[in-house]
Amino acid sequence: MSKNRIEIWGDTVNPKELVLSILIISTTTMSAHLIAPADNRTMGLFFGLGGAVLGFLITVKLFKPKRIIQEEEEV
């Protein structure tokens, strides 16, 4: 594993990109939730979920996978 990467749940990630991803997704989720009509909690939920999906799509485009693939020989 590289010095500037950590392993989380079996995946190799760059800590800086992980923190940026969390900030982007949190910002889009909360922003979308806050623009939902205040008197409709259901719409707030759906707007928040839409914001989370939007944030996820943004981070997918910004950060490429860091996976290390190792092939094992069959015995």
HELIX and SHEET records of a PDB file:
HELIX    1   1 PRO A   15  ILE A   35  1                                  21    
HELIX    2   2 ARG A   41  LEU A   62  1                                  22    
SHEET    1   A 2 ILE A   6  ILE A   8  0                                        
SHEET    2   A 2 ASP A  11  VAL A  13 -1                                        
END                                                                             
